[in-house]
Amino acid sequence: MRWGFGGCVGPGPFGAFATPELWTLFDEWLESLEDELVDFAREKGTITAQDVADRFKISKRAAKVLLKYVQYKGRVKSSGYEPA
């Protein structure tokens, strides 16, 4: 069982064909996205889910998930998602 972007991503729909190489690429992409998000928060001071959605051209819902994930990792604070 692996932990990733949405929580546990083990034997779900991707578990049957996801190779270690694919997981490595996903992890590298996600880490890069996290870094960009934290840099963005530092530049702006505070950010909202809508700010993230606009900046990364993703839905507001996806932005909220990304912010929660980065918050869970301790990289931003929850009040306005300030850089940690």
matplotlib code that plots the C-alpha trace (Angstrom):
import matplotlib.pyplot as plt

x = [0.0, 1.3, 0.4, 0.2, -1.8, -5.3, -4.3, -3.9, -3.4, -2.8, -4.8, -7.3, -8.0, -4.4, -2.8, -3.2, -0.9, 1.1, 4.8, 7.4, 8.7, 5.2, 5.0, 8.5, 7.4, 4.2, 6.1, 8.6, 5.8, 3.9, 7.0, 7.7, 4.1, 4.3, 7.5, 5.8, 2.8, 4.9, 6.9, 3.7, 2.5, 5.7, 5.4, 1.8, 2.0, -1.3, -3.3, -6.7, -7.9, -9.1, -5.6, -4.1, -6.8, -6.1, -2.3, -2.1, -5.1, -6.9, -10.4, -11.0, -11.8, -8.4, -6.7, -8.4, -7.1, -3.6, -3.6, -4.8, -2.1, 0.6, -0.8, -0.8, 2.9, 3.5, 4.6, 1.8, -0.4, -4.1, -5.1, -4.8, -2.3, 0.8, 4.2, 5.3]
y = [0.0, 3.4, 6.9, 9.6, 12.6, 11.5, 9.3, 5.6, 4.7, 1.0, -1.6, 0.8, 1.2, 2.1, -0.6, -3.2, -1.5, 1.1, 0.2, 1.4, 3.6, 5.2, 5.8, 7.4, 9.8, 10.6, 11.3, 13.5, 15.4, 15.9, 17.1, 19.6, 20.8, 21.1, 23.2, 25.5, 25.9, 26.8, 29.3, 30.8, 31.1, 32.8, 35.3, 36.2, 36.0, 34.1, 32.2, 30.8, 27.7, 30.0, 31.6, 28.1, 27.1, 30.2, 29.9, 26.2, 26.1, 23.4, 23.2, 24.8, 21.4, 20.0, 23.1, 22.4, 18.8, 20.0, 22.6, 20.1, 17.6, 20.2, 21.4, 17.7, 17.6, 20.7, 22.9, 25.5, 26.6, 26.3, 29.9, 31.4, 28.7, 30.7, 29.1, 27.1]
z = [0.0, -1.0, 0.2, -2.4, -3.5, -2.5, 0.4, 0.1, -3.6, -3.3, -5.1, -6.6, -10.3, -11.1, -8.8, -11.5, -14.0, -12.1, -12.3, -9.8, -12.6, -13.0, -9.2, -9.3, -12.1, -10.2, -7.0, -8.8, -10.5, -7.3, -5.4, -8.2, -8.0, -4.2, -4.5, -7.0, -4.7, -1.7, -3.8, -5.0, -1.3, -0.3, -3.2, -2.4, 1.4, 1.6, -1.0, -1.5, -3.3, -6.1, -6.3, -6.7, -9.2, -11.3, -11.1, -11.9, -14.2, -12.2, -10.7, -7.3, -5.9, -7.1, -5.6, -2.2, -2.3, -3.2, -0.4, 2.1, 1.0, 1.3, 4.6, 5.8, 5.0, 7.0, 4.1, 4.5, 7.4, 7.2, 7.9, 4.5, 3.5, 4.4, 3.8, 6.8]

ax = plt.figure().add_subplot(projection="3d")
ax.plot(x, y, z, "-o")
ax.set_aspect("equal")
plt.show()
